[in-house]
Amino acid sequence: MNKPAAARPAAPAAPKSEAKGGSALAAIVIPLALVISYLVWKFVMGNPANFQGGDNHNNPLPGNYLGIVYKGGFIVPILLSMFLITITFSIERFLTIGRAKGTKSIESFVRTVRQKLNVNDITGAIAACDQQRGSVANVVKSGLLKYQEMARERGMDKDQKILAIQKEIEESTALELPMLEKNLVIISTLASVATLVGLLGTVFGMINAFAALANAGAPDAVGLANGISEALINTALGILTSAIAIIAYNFFTSKIDELTYSIDEAGFSIIQTFASQHGESGVQNGTV
């Protein structure tokens, strides 16, 4: 019975508690990051002690990076908040995906399950899932429990039993995936938006710089320096935030792909074992 691994049916959405948890976290982190960033920019970076003459309208003291970043203008706290949001959700995803892997190496777990299945030790495979824990183990355990149920079922033919096991694995996978992918959309959005906001700050900075040059008589040297600082600082912050978000997003999606591949591998072993142990026909060349 052939079914591509990627062809998963639309499944029930993630539990409401998980969806609410993700929304609640975003609703807390995003405003909090904005407030913290503004306060840091206004009162820490904008501290008059960081500037010549004790006035934050003047140039920063030589080598004072807080004052230099402050000169990036009002776009700086927005970019700082994006940076904090990216770091916060990257840590949250790292911890969540780490828990989803379980207590041991995922490769070792899948190997153990396959070994148990090869000797038709379904109870031992379920025990391995209980020890492993995590998303992969949850999906595999649901498939194994369905395997035991179908092995006892007498009112269905073999193909129907295989379909039932396959459907159980697919539905369990679809319930686990939203938990793994939750909040990744925020990181992927910041990966592109941070650069655009940085460029917006660059444009404002260059406008201020050229405005200082346009003064009649001698150009406003302080205004020119501040405008250039604003442009460069916003560009740097935007690129930095975007780079971190892109790296984090690609890292987490690759880890999720590894987990889904492990689920597919273990699921196929379950289907193949059931087919070989319960008759001649079955899914010898199919995939879950």
JOTA-V618408 format. One record per residue. N is the residue number from 0. RES is the residue in one small letter. PHI is phi as a letter, one per 20 degrees, with the letter a starting at -180 (* if undefined). PSI is psi in whole degrees, 0 to 359 (none if undefined). Layout:
n = <N:N>
res = <RES:RES>
phi = <PHI:PHI>
psi = <PSI:PSI>
//
This chain:
n = <0:1:2:3:4:5:6:7:8:9:10:11:12:13:14:15:16:17:18:19:20:21:22:23:24:25:26:27:28:29:30:31:32:33:34:35:36:37:38:39:40:41:42:43:44:45:46:47:48:49:50:51:52:53:54:55:56:57:58:59:60:61:62:63:64:65:66:67:68:69:70:71:72:73:74:75:76:77:78:79:80:81:82:83:84:85:86:87:88:89:90:91:92:93:94:95:96:97:98:99:100:101:102:103:104:105:106:107:108:109:110:111:112:113:114:115:116:117:118:119:120:121:122:123:124:125:126:127:128:129:130:131:132:133:134:135:136:137:138:139:140:141:142:143:144:145:146:147:148:149:150:151:152:153:154:155:156:157:158:159:160:161:162:163:164:165:166:167:168:169:170:171:172:173:174:175:176:177:178:179:180:181:182:183:184:185:186:187:188:189:190:191:192:193:194:195:196:197:198:199:200:201:202:203:204:205:206:207:208:209:210:211:212:213:214:215:216:217:218:219:220:221:222:223:224:225:226:227:228:229:230:231:232:233:234:235:236:237:238:239:240:241:242:243:244:245:246:247:248:249:250:251:252:253:254:255:256:257:258:259:260:261:262:263:264:265:266:267:268:269:270:271:272:273:274:275:276:277:278:279:280:281:282:283:284:285:286:287>
res = <m:n:k:p:a:a:a:r:p:a:a:p:a:a:p:k:s:e:a:k:g:g:s:a:l:a:a:i:v:i:p:l:a:l:v:i:s:y:l:v:w:k:f:v:m:g:n:p:a:n:f:q:g:g:d:n:h:n:n:p:l:p:g:n:y:l:g:i:v:y:k:g:g:f:i:v:p:i:l:l:s:m:f:l:i:t:i:t:f:s:i:e:r:f:l:t:i:g:r:a:k:g:t:k:s:i:e:s:f:v:r:t:v:r:q:k:l:n:v:n:d:i:t:g:a:i:a:a:c:d:q:q:r:g:s:v:a:n:v:v:k:s:g:l:l:k:y:q:e:m:a:r:e:r:g:m:d:k:d:q:k:i:l:a:i:q:k:e:i:e:e:s:t:a:l:e:l:p:m:l:e:k:n:l:v:i:i:s:t:l:a:s:v:a:t:l:v:g:l:l:g:t:v:f:g:m:i:n:a:f:a:a:l:a:n:a:g:a:p:d:a:v:g:l:a:n:g:i:s:e:a:l:i:n:t:a:l:g:i:l:t:s:a:i:a:i:i:a:y:n:f:f:t:s:k:i:d:e:l:t:y:s:i:d:e:a:g:f:s:i:i:q:t:f:a:s:q:h:g:e:s:g:v:q:n:g:t:v>
phi = <*:e:b:g:f:f:e:e:f:f:d:g:f:f:g:f:f:f:f:f:f:f:f:f:f:f:f:e:f:f:f:f:f:f:f:f:f:f:f:f:f:f:d:e:f:e:g:g:f:e:c:f:m:m:c:f:e:e:f:f:f:g:m:e:f:f:f:f:f:g:f:f:n:f:f:g:f:f:f:f:f:f:f:f:f:f:f:f:f:f:f:f:f:f:f:f:f:f:f:f:f:o:e:c:g:f:f:f:f:f:f:f:f:f:f:f:f:f:d:l:e:f:f:f:f:f:f:f:f:f:f:f:l:n:f:f:f:f:f:f:f:f:f:f:f:f:g:f:f:f:f:e:f:d:e:c:e:f:f:f:f:f:f:f:f:f:f:f:f:f:f:f:f:f:f:e:g:g:f:f:e:g:m:f:f:f:f:f:f:f:g:e:f:f:f:f:f:f:f:f:f:f:f:f:f:f:f:f:f:f:f:f:f:e:f:f:m:f:f:f:f:f:f:f:f:f:f:f:f:g:f:f:f:f:f:f:f:f:f:f:f:f:f:f:f:f:f:f:f:f:f:f:f:f:f:f:f:f:f:f:f:f:f:f:f:f:f:f:f:f:f:f:f:f:f:f:e:c:p:e:e:q:e:e:c:e:c:f>
psi = <111:130:117:149:326:344:79:136:159:127:171:146:168:154:148:327:321:316:317:324:317:317:320:319:315:320:335:313:315:307:322:320:321:315:313:316:318:317:319:316:317:314:339:303:325:11:127:336:346:0:158:136:10:29:121:2:346:179:152:156:148:127:3:100:332:315:324:315:324:325:357:349:190:347:337:311:330:315:322:319:321:321:314:320:317:314:317:311:334:317:317:317:322:315:318:313:327:318:326:331:327:192:337:178:135:326:318:321:312:321:318:316:318:322:317:320:325:331:14:34:77:321:319:323:321:320:323:323:319:325:323:313:177:175:315:314:323:316:314:319:319:322:321:321:321:324:311:320:316:330:331:345:133:351:7:150:175:316:322:321:317:319:320:318:315:318:320:317:317:317:321:320:316:335:331:326:318:326:324:325:353:138:355:331:328:316:317:325:316:332:326:323:325:319:318:319:321:320:325:315:325:317:315:319:318:326:315:323:315:331:322:326:336:355:142:144:220:136:153:100:320:315:322:314:318:319:317:319:316:316:312:320:316:321:313:315:319:315:317:311:317:318:316:318:319:314:315:315:313:323:313:322:325:323:321:321:321:318:316:325:319:321:315:318:313:320:319:321:321:312:315:319:316:318:319:333:349:47:180:319:161:201:80:331:10:171:157:none>
//
